[in-house]
Amino acid sequence: MDSHWKGREGLKVDMTDEALWPTISDIVEQPGRLLEAGCGTGQWVQFFVRQGHDAVGIDYAESGLNVGRKYNSSLELIQADFRKLPFADESFDYITSFGAVEHDVDGPEDALKEFYRVLKPTGQLMCSVPCLNACRTITLPWLMIKRWLKCRKMLRKICGKTLPYEFYEYMWSPREYARILRRCGFQLRDMRGYGTSGASQLSRLFRHVFGRKCRFYSDHMMMAVCRKA
């Protein structure tokens, strides 16, 4: 995980052209105390500060945080595990987490319960994960076969892979993700898709034909907007 950020330079200043921005822009209009869990280099933290928020970012990978500290030393960036947040109960008006909780092999529940703990009673959580959309569901058997093949030691050796296969991420259907959030104490206000999966010509054709009729047909990520139940 730490090597993911090595070689990164600079921080993007304007995030309004990012695909996920429309999924949260109406939620974070009013400035408040904001936590980004899994902030990487901290570019969203910087953006939120510029929007008037009192923002802090945490990430497990020190290398990403060092990129942000190098280019903006005023940012509050903390190395921490979001399953054990170093904050008091009910500390934040907003918590954002963009494509982070799915990387825990034990599941997202520990992180979500911590988000619940540090979120104010009137606060809002915006947490996105990969979407098992309709397009991916069609190809799910092949995706499962690919993962099984990647785990075979002999095949990895034949292909020149010297390191063992490591878990990377989960993806959920909107319905299953909603169930997980409810189990962790949240009330789901909305589920919003962003980005697209599938870059082949056939994928684009199916997206054009079916995308408008089937919600989450090809959305790469889904953003859950939640309050405490």
C-alpha positions as CSV (number, residue, x, y, z in Angstrom):
1,M,0.0,0.0,0.0
2,D,2.8,2.4,0.9
3,S,4.5,1.9,-2.5
4,H,1.3,3.1,-4.3
5,W,2.2,6.7,-3.7
6,K,5.9,6.7,-4.4
7,G,6.9,9.0,-7.2
8,R,3.7,11.1,-6.9
9,E,4.3,14.9,-7.2
10,G,2.1,17.8,-6.4
11,L,-1.5,18.2,-5.4
12,K,-4.4,18.9,-7.7
13,V,-6.1,22.2,-6.6
14,D,-9.5,22.2,-8.4
15,M,-11.4,19.0,-7.8
16,T,-14.7,20.2,-9.3
17,D,-14.0,18.4,-12.6
18,E,-13.7,15.0,-10.8
19,A,-16.5,12.5,-11.5
20,L,-17.4,12.1,-7.8
21,W,-17.7,15.8,-7.0
22,P,-21.4,16.0,-8.1
23,T,-22.2,13.1,-5.8
24,I,-21.3,15.2,-2.7
25,S,-21.3,18.9,-3.7
26,D,-24.9,19.5,-2.4
27,I,-24.1,17.7,0.9
28,V,-21.0,19.7,1.9
29,E,-22.2,23.2,1.0
30,Q,-22.3,24.3,4.6
31,P,-18.7,24.5,6.1
32,G,-18.0,22.3,9.0
33,R,-15.5,19.9,10.7
34,L,-14.7,17.3,8.0
35,L,-12.7,14.1,8.1
36,E,-11.5,12.4,4.9
37,A,-10.7,8.7,5.8
38,G,-8.2,7.3,3.3
39,C,-7.0,10.7,2.0
40,G,-4.0,9.5,0.1
41,T,-1.9,12.6,-0.7
42,G,-4.5,14.9,0.8
43,Q,-5.7,16.7,-2.4
44,W,-9.3,16.5,-1.4
45,V,-8.4,17.7,2.1
46,Q,-6.8,20.7,0.5
47,F,-9.9,21.3,-1.7
48,F,-12.2,21.1,1.3
49,V,-10.1,23.6,3.2
50,R,-10.4,26.0,0.3
51,Q,-14.2,25.5,0.4
52,G,-14.2,26.7,3.9
53,H,-14.2,23.4,5.9
54,D,-12.1,22.6,8.9
55,A,-10.8,19.5,7.2
56,V,-8.4,16.7,8.4
57,G,-7.2,13.7,6.5
58,I,-6.0,10.3,7.7
59,D,-4.3,7.6,5.8
60,Y,-2.4,4.4,6.7
61,A,0.3,5.0,4.0
62,E,2.9,7.6,5.2
63,S,4.3,8.0,1.7
64,G,1.1,9.5,0.4
65,L,0.8,11.9,3.3
66,N,4.4,13.0,2.8
67,V,3.5,14.1,-0.7
68,G,0.7,16.3,0.6
69,R,2.9,17.7,3.5
70,K,5.7,18.5,1.0
71,Y,3.4,20.7,-1.2
72,N,1.1,22.1,1.5
73,S,2.5,22.0,5.0
74,S,-0.5,23.7,6.4
75,L,-2.8,20.6,5.8
76,E,-3.8,18.5,8.8
77,L,-2.7,15.0,7.6
78,I,-2.4,12.2,10.1
79,Q,-1.0,8.7,9.7
80,A,-3.7,6.4,11.3
81,D,-5.8,3.3,10.8
82,F,-9.4,4.3,10.0
83,R,-10.5,1.2,12.0
84,K,-9.1,2.9,15.1
85,L,-9.6,6.6,14.6
86,P,-7.6,9.0,16.9
87,F,-10.6,11.2,17.6
88,A,-13.2,11.7,20.3
89,D,-16.8,10.6,19.9
90,E,-19.0,12.8,17.8
91,S,-16.2,15.0,16.5
92,F,-17.2,15.6,12.8
93,D,-20.0,17.2,10.9
94,Y,-18.9,15.3,7.7
95,I,-17.0,12.2,7.0
96,T,-15.9,11.4,3.5
97,S,-14.2,8.2,2.3
98,F,-13.6,7.7,-1.4
99,G,-12.8,4.1,-2.4
100,A,-11.0,3.0,0.8
101,V,-13.0,0.7,3.0
102,E,-13.3,-2.0,0.4
103,H,-9.6,-2.8,0.7
104,D,-9.9,-4.4,4.1
105,V,-9.8,-8.1,3.7
106,D,-11.9,-8.5,6.9
107,G,-14.6,-6.3,5.4
108,P,-15.7,-2.6,5.9
109,E,-17.6,-3.0,9.1
110,D,-14.8,-2.0,11.5
111,A,-14.2,1.2,9.6
112,L,-17.9,2.0,9.3
113,K,-18.4,1.6,13.0
114,E,-15.6,4.0,13.7
115,F,-17.1,6.5,11.3
116,Y,-20.4,6.1,13.2
117,R,-18.6,6.7,16.5
118,V,-16.9,10.0,15.5
119,L,-19.8,11.4,13.5
120,K,-22.0,14.0,15.2
121,P,-25.7,13.0,15.6
122,T,-26.6,15.5,12.9
123,G,-23.5,14.7,10.8
124,Q,-23.4,13.0,7.4
125,L,-21.2,10.2,6.0
126,M,-20.3,10.0,2.3
127,C,-18.6,6.7,1.6
128,S,-18.0,5.3,-1.8
129,V,-17.0,1.7,-2.8
130,P,-16.8,-0.2,-6.1
131,C,-20.2,-1.1,-7.5
132,L,-21.1,-4.6,-8.6
133,N,-23.2,-3.1,-11.3
134,A,-25.4,-4.8,-13.9
135,C,-22.5,-4.9,-16.4
136,R,-20.1,-6.5,-14.0
137,T,-22.8,-9.0,-12.8
138,I,-23.1,-10.3,-16.3
139,T,-19.4,-11.1,-16.3
140,L,-19.1,-12.2,-12.7
141,P,-18.4,-15.8,-13.4
142,W,-15.4,-14.8,-15.5
143,L,-14.2,-12.4,-12.8
144,M,-14.3,-15.2,-10.3
145,I,-12.4,-17.5,-12.6
146,K,-9.7,-14.8,-13.1
147,R,-9.3,-14.4,-9.4
148,W,-9.1,-18.2,-8.9
149,L,-6.4,-18.4,-11.6
150,K,-4.4,-15.5,-10.0
151,C,-4.3,-17.5,-6.7
152,R,-2.7,-20.6,-8.3
153,K,1.0,-20.6,-7.3
154,M,2.1,-22.7,-10.3
155,L,0.4,-20.4,-12.8
156,R,2.0,-17.4,-11.1
157,K,5.4,-19.0,-11.4
158,I,4.8,-19.8,-15.1
159,C,3.8,-16.2,-15.7
160,G,6.9,-14.9,-13.9
161,K,5.0,-13.6,-10.9
162,T,7.4,-13.9,-7.9
163,L,5.1,-12.5,-5.2
164,P,2.0,-14.4,-3.9
165,Y,-1.4,-13.1,-4.8
166,E,-2.7,-10.4,-2.4
167,F,-6.2,-9.4,-1.8
168,Y,-7.0,-6.0,-3.3
169,E,-10.7,-5.1,-2.9
170,Y,-14.3,-6.1,-2.5
171,M,-17.2,-4.8,-4.6
172,W,-20.9,-4.9,-3.7
173,S,-24.2,-4.5,-5.3
174,P,-26.1,-1.4,-4.1
175,R,-28.5,-3.6,-2.2
176,E,-25.8,-5.4,-0.3
177,Y,-23.9,-2.3,0.5
178,A,-27.0,-0.7,1.9
179,R,-27.5,-3.7,4.2
180,I,-23.9,-3.4,5.4
181,L,-24.4,0.3,6.2
182,R,-27.6,-0.4,8.1
183,R,-25.9,-3.1,10.2
184,C,-23.3,-0.5,11.2
185,G,-26.0,1.9,12.4
186,F,-26.5,4.2,9.4
187,Q,-29.6,5.4,7.7
188,L,-29.1,5.5,3.9
189,R,-30.3,8.8,2.4
190,D,-29.2,8.2,-1.1
191,M,-27.0,6.0,-3.3
192,R,-25.3,7.8,-6.2
193,G,-23.2,6.3,-8.9
194,Y,-20.1,7.8,-10.6
195,G,-17.5,6.9,-13.1
196,T,-18.0,4.0,-15.6
197,S,-16.7,0.5,-15.8
198,G,-15.9,-1.3,-19.1
199,A,-13.9,0.5,-21.8
200,S,-14.4,-1.9,-24.7
201,Q,-16.6,-1.0,-27.7
202,L,-19.1,-3.7,-26.8
203,S,-19.3,-2.3,-23.2
204,R,-19.9,1.2,-24.6
205,L,-22.6,-0.1,-26.9
206,F,-24.5,-1.9,-24.1
207,R,-24.1,1.2,-21.9
208,H,-25.7,3.4,-24.6
209,V,-28.6,0.9,-25.1
210,F,-29.3,-0.1,-21.5
211,G,-27.7,2.6,-19.3
212,R,-30.6,5.0,-19.2
213,K,-33.1,2.3,-18.3
214,C,-31.1,0.4,-15.7
215,R,-29.7,2.3,-12.6
216,F,-26.1,1.4,-11.8
217,Y,-25.8,-0.4,-15.1
218,S,-22.2,0.5,-15.5
219,D,-21.3,2.9,-12.7
220,H,-17.7,2.1,-11.5
221,M,-18.3,3.5,-7.9
222,M,-21.3,4.1,-5.8
223,M,-21.5,6.9,-3.2
224,A,-23.6,6.2,-0.1
225,V,-24.9,9.4,1.6
226,C,-25.9,8.5,5.2
227,R,-26.9,9.8,8.6
228,K,-26.9,8.1,11.9
229,A,-30.0,6.0,12.3
